[in-house]
Amino acid sequence: MHPMLNTAVKAARRAGNVINRASRNLDIVAVKEKAVNDFVSEVDREAEQVVISTLHEAYPGHAILAEESGASGQSEYRWVIDPLDGTTNFLHGFPQYAVSIALEHRGLVTQAVIYDPGRNDLFTASRGRGAFLNDTRLRVSKRAQLKPCLIGTGFPFKELAHLDPYMAMLVDITKGTAGVRRAGSAALDLAYVAAGRLDAFWELGLSRWDMAAGSLLITEAGGLVGDLEGNEGWMETGNIVAGNPKVFAELLKLIAPHLTPQLKTRRTAQRSEKN
């Protein structure tokens, strides 16, 4: 395992310990609402600090972009951290949440960890070295047509202006596939695409920390990642489509008729990182 990936795994497991301890006493967890339907708990903040301190023990000069504490430092290496993706699930005892850590080198994601502490599932990837679930090599699914596919998604709860076009997409995709699942953790959904548990995934309005680690898992598992038109720039727009190569192309066809001018317009990277 790459030394930087090994450090990220250590950080993710330490954060997972924080989350697992707190999961046994959810009634006393302090919670604040950051925005409409967007919550942060003391567990998010504690897990984030554990991750950052672990990474800085090994790499004190590296920069950080974390969901709760924001951006800090200047370096060609930057860690992108979501300490608890699926906070609302966690607070309700719904066991679908994860720690997500990615390392960017000059803007390119090179290492990725997504850790599900409840199931002890560890998804890892290093650029050019493949993706793994624990010790098992991952490959995206082999389905070549949409009809038998299971598709993951997330509702655009932060950007309600996109709700109508999203619902139109949802109708067509529901009609054209075996089913759609909205589990509530984008990072874990992307890991499931890499593992072949989902055939594809799409969502609007995500942030960099939601997507960075999962995107590398998928590409290292043989899949494709793009924006709603299949192009690069999804990390900046926050609008993402991912899947095995054949299903990826078919999913884009169902999405295309419902793209508004706003969904075709790239928002700035600065805004994406602040969301």
N, C-alpha and C positions, 0 to 999 in steps of 0.2 A: 504494500500500500504506500502511495506517495506520502512523504512526511507531512505535507500541509493537509492532506486529506485525513491522515491519522489524527492530527490536532483537531480538525473539525469534528471528527467522530467523538473524540474525548469531550469536546465542548457540548455536543448535542446530547450525549449520554448524561452529562452533569445537569443540563437543563431538564432532561427527562426525569431525573430524580426529583428535582424541585416540583415538577408538574404532578408526578405520581403521588408525592407526599400530600400535596394540596388537594388532590382529587378525593382523598378520604375525608375531607372536612370542608366541603363546598359551601356549607351554610355560613362559614365565618370569613370567606374570601371577600375582600373589599373590591368593589367594582365602580368604575366611572364610565359615563357615556361620552366618548370623544366627539361623535357626531351622530346623526340619526341612524339608529340600528348598528352602530359601530362602537363596540365596548372594549375597554382595557381593564385588566385586573392587576392586583398586586403581584399575581403569579407571573403575568407577562413580563412585568418589570424586573422581578427577581430572576426569572429565567434568562432574560436578556443580559443582565449584568453578569451572570455566571458564564454565559457564552463569551461575552466581550473580554472578561478577565482571563479566561482560559486561552483565548486567541492571543491576547496581548502578552501573556506570560511567554509564549513561544515566539511571537512576532510583534514586538512593541512598536515598530515603525509602520506597521500596516494601517491603512485607513479603514474606516467603518461606515457602513450605511445600515442602520437598524431601524425597525419600524417605530419603536417607542422613543428612542433617544436621538434619532436623526443621523446626520452626517458629521463625521469628525476625522481630522487628520488629512494629510496629503501624501500619497504614495502611488506608485504604479500598481501596487497590490491593494485591493479593497475587498473586505468581507461584507457580504450582503445577508442580513439576518432577519428572519421572522421567528421570534422566540416561541410563539404559540399561535400557529395558524389554525383557526377554528376556535377562537375564544368563546363565542356564543355556545358552540357545542359543548366545550369543556365545562362552562358554567352550569349547564343543564345535565351534566353527567352523560351526555351523548358521546360515545367513544369514537369520535372521528376528528382527530386533531393531531398536529405534528410540529416538530421543530424543523425549521428549514435554514440551512447555512450554505452559501455559495461563495467561492473566491473568484474574483475577477482579476485578470492580469492585463493591464492596459485596455480595459473595457470588455475583454473577452472572458466568459466564464470558463474556468479551467478545472475547478473542483466543486463537487456537490455532495451534500448530505441532507437527506430527509429522514427524520427519525420519528416513528410512531411509538411513544413510550408505553401506551396501554397494551399494545400487542408485541412490543419489543422487536418491531420490524425496522431494520436499518437498510435504507436505500443509499447507495453510494455510486459515484462516477468520477473518473478522471478523464480529461479530454484525451482521446486517442487510445484509451485503455479499457473501454467498455463500461457497462453499468451492471450493478449487482444488487440483489436483495440478500442480505447476510452473506453467504458464500456462494450463492447461485447466480450464474450469469443471466441477465435479463435480455429478452427480445420482445419487441412489440408484437401484437397479434398478427395473424396471417390472413385474416378475412379480407376478401377482395371486393365485396359489395356491401352497401350500407344496410340492406334490409335485415340481416341477422345480427347487426352490431348493437352493442351497448355503449351509449354515449354519455359522458360526464359533462356537467355544466355548473354554473353558479348564477344566481339572479343578480342583476345590476342594482343592488340595494343602495349603493352610494350615489349613483348617477341615474336618478329616476327619469331624466329626459330621454334615456335610451330604452326605457321599459317597453314602449310600444313596438319598436322594431325588433327588440329581443323576443317579445311574445310571439310575433309573427314568425321569427326563426324557429322558436320552440314548437309551434304548431306543425310546421313542415317537417322538422327533424323527428318529432314524435311520430308522425304519420309514416315517415320513410325508414324507420329503424325498428329494432326489437324493443327498444326502451331508452329512456333518458333518466339519469340519476343526478340529484342535486344533494350531495352529502355535506357540504359546508366547509370544506378545507381544500382550497385550490391546489396547494402544494402537494397534498396527499393524492388528490385526483390526478395530477400530472405524473406522480410516481406510479400510480395504478396504470396509466397509459403505457409507461415504460415496461411495466411488468405484464402487460397483456390482459389485465383484469378489466380495463376499459379499452375499447377500440379507438376512441377519440375523445376530445374534450374541446369545449369552446366557452369563453366568458368575456365579458366587457368590463372595462374599468378597473383592472387589477393594478397592483403596484409591483415595482421591481422585485421586492423581497418575496412576493407571492410566486413569482415565475422563474427566478434565476436558477435555482437548484434543479427544479423539475425539468426545465428546458434542456439542460445538459443530460440528465438521465434519459430523456426521450431520444435525443439525437444519438447518444452512445448506444442506445438499444435498437437503433435502426429506424427510428421514426422521423417525422418532419414537424417543424414548428414554424408558424408564420402569423401574420396579422389576418384580419378578416378577408383580405384579398389574396392571401398566400404569400405576401411579400415580407421582407425584413422590416424592422421598425416596430415590431410588436412590443418590444421592451419599453419603447417610448410612448406608444399609444395606450398600452395597458389592455388592448384588445387582442386576444390570442386564440388561435386554432392549433390543435396538435393531434397527431394520430399516426397510424401506420401509413406508408406512402399512398396506397390506393384509396383508403378510406378518407385520408386528408383531402385529396382532390375532389372526391364526391361530396364531402361535407361542405366544402367551399361553394359548390354549385347550389346547394340548398340555401346557403346564407346570402349569396350574391343579390337576389331580387329584393332583399330587405335592407340593404345598406343605404343609410341616409347620407347626405353630404357631410354631416358632422362625424359620422363613423368612418368616413374616408379621409378625414382631415387629421393629420398627425398633431397631437399635442406635444408640447416641448418636453424634453427629458427632465428639465428642472421641475416642472409640475408633477411629472410621474413620480419622481423621487420624494416629493413632499407629501404625496397622498398616502 
